[in-house]
């Protein structure tokens, strides 16, 4: 069956493609940082709620995470709006087609997010009312968030497979298609999810640093516990990353193992930074955090480059018509900077306000 790609939006792009791509990658990095804290933090909270029955450390950790995660989820959702819009503008032909093919599973994301959100709020504000159900509710929220990630991965891989679109739609127009036959689906999904536990581990370690002055014992244990999550998840991530790399079509994989010096340098630069962060986490936590953010940045650039390679035969955003709307773009840029400043201030205030009373956990 011939490859059928919908025509581009006749209105054209509102700004040059390169500028929109830079903004897409930048806003995606912000989103993925918050998403990692949410995904890993929710599961770790559920584990700590169970262990907290017999451990004062885990009881305190679960309490702290329960306060932070609803805020983290709101940040994840809010910071996800901009990259989603840029994807629709640049790659709408692919994004909307994939969304139509998996319409009902894709729409279920809304319900899953809402239910997970409610669950996190119940765990934060009504733990006594939930009683013995507080841990199951936390696990439901964690599983729903992990499921949302899986559905996003299905959509992302369908985005990159124009050769499948016509045959899938001819098979059924019911909007129930997923992409289980895609060899990169599981390693791509695990690549994001495992990274989330590494980043969440760093987040817990930072909570420990915050608590050290007022509550030395808990803070020191939190730093060590978070570092262990980071170490373990990063080691697993190296294996998963190699699985993902070698599951790519050979012509694309070659670009990352010497076939293209720029793509190769960016990918393996990210790997090297992650390894250095792993070695430094127990000695220089803030340095490890900075290196991890840089590694995620390089991986986000690699992910964007890979999308272009997949779509190159069918869709090249550089060929799309451009009808600049600079007035609207300036408004967007100003609001973006102001919004990030406000979010940064809020996060800092949240971090400062979390200082516990010294006798909270003995």
C-alpha positions in Angstrom: 0.0 0.0 0.0 1.4 3.4 -0.9 2.5 5.9 1.8 -0.1 8.6 2.3 0.9 11.8 4.2 -1.7 14.5 4.8 -0.8 17.9 3.2 0.7 20.6 5.4 -1.3 23.4 6.9 -1.8 25.9 4.1 -1.4 28.8 6.6 2.3 27.9 6.9 4.6 28.2 9.9 4.3 31.3 12.1 8.1 31.6 12.4 11.1 30.0 10.7 11.3 26.3 11.2 14.8 26.4 12.9 13.5 28.8 15.5 10.4 26.7 16.3 12.6 23.6 16.5 14.9 25.3 19.0 11.9 26.3 21.1 10.5 22.8 20.8 13.6 21.2 22.2 14.0 23.8 24.9 10.5 23.6 26.2 10.6 19.8 26.0 13.7 19.7 28.3 11.8 21.7 30.9 8.8 19.4 30.6 10.9 16.2 30.8 12.7 17.4 33.9 9.4 17.9 35.7 8.0 14.7 34.3 11.0 12.7 35.5 10.5 14.0 39.1 6.8 13.1 38.8 7.1 9.6 37.4 10.0 8.5 39.6 8.7 10.4 42.7 5.2 8.9 42.6 6.5 5.3 42.5 9.1 6.0 45.2 6.4 7.6 47.4 4.2 4.5 47.0 7.2 2.3 48.1 7.9 4.6 51.1 4.3 4.6 52.2 4.5 0.8 52.5 7.9 0.8 54.2 6.8 3.8 56.4 4.8 1.4 58.6 8.1 0.2 60.1 10.5 3.0 59.2 10.5 6.6 60.4 12.7 7.6 57.5 10.3 6.3 54.9 7.3 7.7 56.7 8.9 11.2 56.6 10.0 10.7 53.0 6.5 9.7 51.9 5.1 12.8 53.7 7.5 15.1 52.0 6.9 13.6 48.6 3.1 13.7 49.1 3.4 17.4 49.5 5.7 17.9 46.5 4.1 15.7 43.9 0.8 17.4 43.2 2.8 20.6 42.5 5.2 18.6 40.4 2.3 17.1 38.4 0.9 20.6 37.7 4.3 21.7 36.5 4.6 18.6 34.3 1.3 19.3 32.7 1.8 23.1 32.3 5.4 22.7 30.9 4.1 20.1 28.5 1.7 22.4 26.7 4.4 24.4 24.8 6.3 21.5 23.3 3.1 19.8 22.4 2.0 22.9 20.5 5.3 23.2 18.7 5.1 19.5 17.7 1.6 20.2 16.3 2.8 23.2 14.4 5.9 21.6 12.9 4.9 18.0 12.6 1.1 18.2 12.6 0.8 16.0 9.6 2.4 13.2 11.6 1.1 14.0 15.1 -2.6 14.3 14.1 -2.5 11.2 12.0 -1.0 9.1 14.8 -3.6 10.6 17.2 -6.5 9.7 14.9 -5.2 6.1 14.5 -5.1 5.6 18.3 -7.9 8.0 19.1 -9.6 6.2 22.0 -6.4 5.2 23.9 -5.1 8.7 23.2 -8.2 10.3 24.7 -8.0 8.1 27.7 -4.8 10.0 28.7 -7.1 12.8 30.0 -9.0 10.4 32.3 -5.8 8.8 33.5 -4.1 12.1 34.3 -7.2 13.4 36.2 -7.5 10.2 38.2 -3.8 10.2 39.0 -4.0 13.8 40.0 -6.9 13.2 42.3 -5.1 10.3 43.9 -2.1 12.4 44.7 -4.2 15.0 46.3 -6.0 12.4 48.4 -2.7 11.0 49.6 -1.5 14.6 50.5 -4.6 15.9 52.2 -6.7 12.9 53.3 -4.2 10.2 54.4 -6.1 9.6 57.7 -9.4 9.3 55.8 -7.9 6.8 53.4 -6.5 4.8 56.2 -5.1 1.4 54.9 -6.1 2.5 51.3 -3.5 5.3 51.2 -0.8 3.0 49.8 -3.0 1.4 47.1 -4.3 4.8 46.0 -0.7 6.0 45.7 0.1 2.9 43.6 -2.9 3.5 41.4 -1.7 7.1 40.7 1.8 5.7 40.0 0.5 3.1 37.6 -1.8 5.5 35.8 1.2 7.9 35.3 3.3 5.1 34.0 0.5 4.1 31.6 0.2 7.7 30.3 3.9 7.5 29.5 3.3 4.3 27.6 0.5 5.8 25.5 2.7 8.8 24.7 5.3 6.4 23.5 2.8 4.6 21.3 1.9 8.0 19.8 5.5 9.1 19.4 6.4 5.9 17.5 3.3 6.1 15.3 4.3 9.6 14.5 7.5 8.3 13.0 5.9 5.5 10.9 4.1 7.1 7.8 4.6 3.8 6.0 2.1 2.2 8.5 -0.6 4.8 8.4 -2.6 3.9 5.3 -2.6 0.2 6.0 -3.6 0.6 9.7 -6.5 2.9 8.7 -7.6 0.5 6.0 -7.6 -2.3 8.5 -9.8 -0.3 10.9 -11.0 3.3 11.2 -12.2 2.7 14.8 -9.3 4.6 16.4 -8.0 1.7 18.4 -4.6 1.1 16.9 -1.5 0.9 19.1 2.1 0.3 17.9 3.0 -2.9 19.7 4.8 -4.3 16.6 7.4 -1.4 16.7 10.8 -2.9 17.8 11.8 0.4 19.5 8.6 0.8 21.5 9.6 -0.9 24.7 13.2 0.3 24.9 12.1 3.8 24.0 9.5 3.7 26.8 12.0 2.3 29.3 14.6 4.8 28.3 12.3 7.6 29.6 10.9 5.8 32.6 14.2 4.5 34.0 15.7 8.0 33.6 12.8 9.3 35.7 13.9 7.2 38.7 17.5 8.6 38.4 16.3 12.2 38.3 13.8 11.5 41.2 16.7 10.1 43.2 18.6 13.4 42.7 15.4 15.2 43.8 15.3 13.2 47.0 19.0 13.8 47.6 18.3 17.6 47.3 15.5 17.2 49.8 18.1 15.7 52.1 20.5 18.6 51.6 17.6 20.9 52.4 16.8 19.1 55.7 20.4 18.6 57.0 20.6 21.8 59.0 17.4 21.3 60.9 17.3 17.5 60.9 20.7 16.0 60.4 19.9 12.3 60.7 17.0 12.3 58.3 18.8 14.6 55.8 21.9 12.5 55.7 19.9 9.4 55.1 17.8 11.0 52.4 20.9 12.1 50.6 22.3 8.6 50.6 18.9 7.0 49.7 18.4 9.4 46.8 22.0 8.8 45.6 21.4 5.0 45.6 18.3 5.5 43.4 20.3 7.7 41.0 23.2 5.2 40.9 21.0 2.2 40.3 18.7 3.8 37.8 21.6 5.3 35.8 23.4 1.9 35.5 20.1 0.4 34.3 19.6 3.3 31.9 23.0 2.7 30.2 21.8 -0.8 29.4 18.4 0.3 28.3 19.9 3.1 26.2 22.1 0.7 24.3 19.1 -1.5 23.7 17.2 1.4 22.3 20.2 2.4 20.1 20.6 -1.0 18.6 16.9 -1.5 18.1 16.9 1.4 15.6 16.8 0.7 11.9 20.4 0.2 10.8 20.6 3.2 8.5 19.5 5.5 11.4 21.7 3.8 14.0 24.8 4.3 11.9 24.4 8.1 12.4 25.0 7.6 16.1 28.0 5.3 16.0 30.3 7.2 13.7 28.2 7.7 10.5 27.6 11.3 11.4 30.2 12.9 13.6 27.8 15.6 15.0 25.0 13.2 16.0 27.6 10.7 17.4 29.3 13.4 19.5 26.0 14.7 20.9 24.7 11.2 21.9 27.9 9.9 23.4 28.6 13.3 25.0 25.4 12.8 26.9 26.4 9.3 28.0 29.8 10.5 29.2 28.2 13.3 31.2 25.8 10.8 32.8 28.7 8.5 33.8 30.6 11.4 35.3 27.5 12.5 37.2 27.2 8.9 38.5 30.8 9.0 39.8 30.3 12.4 41.4 26.9 12.0 43.1 28.3 10.9 46.5 30.9 13.7 46.6 29.5 16.7 44.6 25.7 16.4 44.5 25.1 19.8 42.9 27.7 19.1 40.2 26.1 15.7 39.6 22.7 17.5 39.2 24.2 20.0 36.7 25.8 17.3 34.7 22.6 15.3 34.6 20.6 18.3 33.3 23.3 18.7 30.6 23.0 15.0 29.7 19.3 15.3 29.4 19.7 18.3 27.2 22.0 16.4 24.8 19.6 13.4 24.8 16.7 15.7 24.0 18.7 17.1 21.0 19.4 13.5 19.9 15.7 12.6 20.2 14.8 15.5 18.0 17.4 14.7 15.4 16.2 11.1 15.4 12.6 12.3 14.6 13.9 14.2 11.7 15.8 11.2 10.3 12.6 9.0 10.6 10.4 11.6 8.8 13.0 12.8 6.3 11.7 10.7 3.3 8.1 11.9 3.9 8.1 15.2 5.8 10.8 17.9 5.9 9.9 20.9 8.0 12.5 23.0 6.2 10.4 22.9 3.1 7.2 24.2 4.8 5.9 27.6 3.9 6.6 30.3 6.4 4.3 33.2 7.1 5.9 35.0 10.1 3.7 36.4 12.8 6.3 38.3 14.7 3.9 40.3 16.9 2.4 37.1 18.3 5.9 35.6 18.6 7.2 38.5 20.7 4.1 38.2 23.0 4.8 34.5 23.4 8.5 35.1 24.1 7.8 37.7 26.8 5.2 35.5 28.5 7.5 32.5 28.3 10.3 34.3 30.1 7.9 35.8 32.6 6.2 32.5 33.2 9.6 30.7 33.7 10.7 33.4 36.2 7.5 32.9 38.2 7.8 29.1 38.2 11.4 29.4 39.3 10.5 31.7 42.1 7.6 29.4 43.2 9.9 26.4 43.2 12.5 28.3 45.2 9.9 29.4 47.7 8.6 25.8 47.9 12.1 24.5 48.5 12.8 27.1 51.3 9.4 26.6 53.0 10.1 22.8 53.3 12.5 23.2 56.2 11.2 20.8 58.9 11.1 21.2 62.6 14.1 19.7 64.2 12.1 17.2 66.2 9.9 16.1 63.4 11.6 12.7 63.1 13.8 11.3 65.8 
